């Protein structure tokens, strides 16, 4: 039975485990309780892998139903910006980096005013303004949510480790592939030519400071 479940996943179970997509925080908001699989000995909550997989699939299908120009993707954390922007590029959506400007969805007099039909949030804590703006115009909100994230105003939750570098890269890699499949742009996983490395934020190596006179 366990092997049959694994075959139904979007990817091999080990890929999820290696990226830590299921490893959450030590804090749990009321709305995230239902997604918790268990608590580790160190107090970290673990998310259910089958639920994560299923919700990535559903989120991709939701995004695919919209005109790409009607979708907005936001990211503010350093590890989320690169994969979220790559995802937006691949599916043809608008990407907003950092804080969403108040009024961008609600004030037609603004030069940057835009009227998307769907928004995908990388972190509802850091992108609270984006959530508030979208909720004012009843825009459907899809959000990657860790156990400590608020679920207020969120229409569809993708439970996940939304802070990890590899986790975020893998989530957006899978979302990109599944959106293209749902649209019919590609038919198989093999036709998706992008690699997970394309979505991963690179760690900058800082040169060691030289002592004076050397």
C-alpha positions in Angstrom: 0.0 0.0 0.0 2.8 2.4 0.9 4.4 1.9 -2.5 1.2 2.6 -4.3 0.8 5.9 -2.4 4.4 6.9 -3.4 3.7 6.2 -7.1 0.8 8.7 -7.0 3.0 11.6 -5.7 4.2 14.3 -8.1 7.7 13.2 -7.3 9.5 10.6 -5.3 8.9 10.8 -1.6 12.7 11.1 -0.9 12.8 14.3 -2.9 10.3 15.9 -0.5 12.2 14.6 2.5 15.6 15.8 1.2 14.4 19.3 0.5 12.8 19.5 4.0 9.5 20.7 2.5 7.6 19.1 5.4 9.7 20.5 8.3 7.9 23.4 9.9 8.3 25.6 12.9 7.8 25.1 16.7 4.8 27.4 16.6 1.3 26.5 15.2 -1.5 28.8 14.3 -5.0 27.5 14.7 -5.7 27.4 11.0 -2.6 25.2 10.4 -3.5 22.5 12.9 -5.1 20.2 10.4 -2.0 20.0 8.3 0.3 18.8 11.0 1.4 15.1 10.8 3.3 14.9 14.1 5.7 16.8 16.4 9.4 15.9 16.5 11.2 15.4 19.7 12.9 18.8 19.3 9.5 20.5 19.1 9.3 21.1 15.4 6.0 20.4 13.7 6.1 18.1 10.7 3.6 18.5 7.8 1.8 15.7 6.0 3.6 14.9 2.7 0.6 13.5 0.9 -1.4 16.7 1.8 1.5 18.9 0.6 1.7 16.9 -2.7 -2.1 17.1 -3.3 -2.3 20.8 -2.6 0.6 21.6 -4.9 -1.3 19.8 -7.6 -4.6 21.6 -6.8 -2.8 25.0 -6.6 -1.2 24.5 -10.0 -4.6 23.6 -11.5 -6.1 26.7 -10.0 -3.4 29.0 -11.5 -3.7 27.3 -14.8 -7.3 28.3 -15.1 -6.4 32.0 -15.3 -4.9 34.0 -18.0 -1.2 34.4 -17.1 -1.5 38.2 -17.2 -4.2 38.0 -14.5 -2.0 36.2 -12.0 0.3 37.9 -9.5 3.1 36.2 -7.5 4.7 37.8 -4.5 7.8 37.1 -2.5 9.8 39.0 0.1 12.1 36.6 1.9 15.5 36.2 0.4 15.1 32.5 -0.3 11.7 32.9 -1.8 12.4 35.7 -4.3 14.5 33.7 -6.8 12.2 30.7 -7.1 9.0 32.8 -7.1 10.3 35.1 -9.8 11.4 32.1 -11.9 7.9 30.6 -11.5 6.3 33.8 -12.6 8.6 34.0 -15.6 7.8 30.5 -16.7 4.0 30.7 -16.4 3.9 34.3 -17.7 2.6 35.9 -14.5 3.4 39.3 -12.9 6.0 39.2 -10.1 6.1 41.6 -7.2 9.3 41.6 -5.1 9.2 42.8 -1.6 6.4 44.9 -0.1 3.3 45.3 -2.1 2.4 49.0 -2.4 -0.9 50.0 -0.6 -3.5 50.7 -3.2 -1.9 48.8 -6.0 -5.1 46.6 -6.3 -7.6 49.1 -4.9 -6.8 52.6 -6.2 -7.4 53.0 -9.9 -5.7 56.5 -9.8 -2.3 54.9 -9.0 0.2 54.6 -11.9 1.0 51.1 -10.8 -2.6 50.0 -10.4 -3.3 46.5 -11.6 -6.3 44.2 -11.5 -5.2 40.6 -11.2 -7.7 37.8 -10.8 -5.5 35.5 -8.6 -2.6 36.1 -6.3 0.0 33.5 -5.0 1.7 34.5 -1.8 5.0 33.1 -0.7 4.6 34.0 3.0 1.5 35.6 4.5 3.5 37.0 7.4 6.0 39.0 5.3 3.5 39.7 2.6 0.7 40.8 4.9 0.0 43.9 2.9 -0.5 41.8 -0.3 -3.0 39.7 1.6 -4.8 42.7 2.9 -4.9 44.4 -0.6 -6.2 41.2 -2.3 -8.8 40.6 0.4 -10.3 44.1 -0.1 -11.2 43.3 -3.7 -12.2 39.7 -3.0 -9.3 38.3 -5.0 -8.7 34.6 -4.5 -5.5 34.1 -2.5 -3.3 31.0 -2.7 -0.5 30.9 -0.1 2.5 28.8 0.8 2.0 28.5 4.6 4.2 27.3 7.4 2.7 26.2 10.7 3.2 29.7 12.2 1.5 31.5 9.4 -1.9 33.1 9.8 -4.6 31.7 7.5 -6.9 34.7 7.7 -8.2 35.7 4.2 -6.3 32.8 2.6 -8.6 30.9 0.2 -6.3 28.0 -0.5 -3.3 26.9 1.6 -0.3 25.0 0.4 1.2 23.8 3.7 5.0 23.8 3.4 8.3 24.9 4.7 8.2 28.4 3.2 11.5 29.6 4.6 14.0 26.9 3.4 16.1 27.5 0.4 15.8 24.0 -1.1 12.2 23.7 0.0 11.0 26.8 -1.7 13.0 26.0 -4.9 11.3 22.6 -5.1 7.8 23.9 -4.4 8.1 26.5 -7.2 9.8 23.9 -9.5 6.8 21.6 -9.1 4.3 24.3 -9.4 5.8 25.5 -12.6 5.8 22.1 -14.1 2.3 21.3 -13.0 0.9 24.6 -14.3 2.3 24.0 -17.7 1.0 20.4 -17.7 -2.5 21.6 -16.6 -2.5 24.2 -19.4 -1.5 21.6 -21.9 1.8 23.4 -22.8 3.6 20.2 -21.9 2.3 16.7 -21.6 4.9 14.9 -19.6 7.4 15.7 -16.8 10.3 15.0 -19.3 9.1 17.9 -21.4 9.8 20.3 -18.6 13.3 21.4 -19.3 14.0 23.5 -16.3 16.0 22.1 -13.4 15.5 22.6 -9.6 18.8 24.5 -9.6 17.2 27.2 -11.8 14.9 28.0 -8.9 17.3 27.9 -6.0 18.7 31.1 -4.5 22.4 31.0 -4.6 24.5 31.4 -1.4 27.0 34.2 -1.7 30.4 33.3 -0.4 32.0 36.2 1.5 35.7 36.6 1.1 37.8 36.5 4.2 39.0 39.9 5.4 42.7 40.4 5.0 44.7 41.8 7.8 46.2 45.2 7.3 49.6 45.1 5.5 49.0 41.6 4.0 
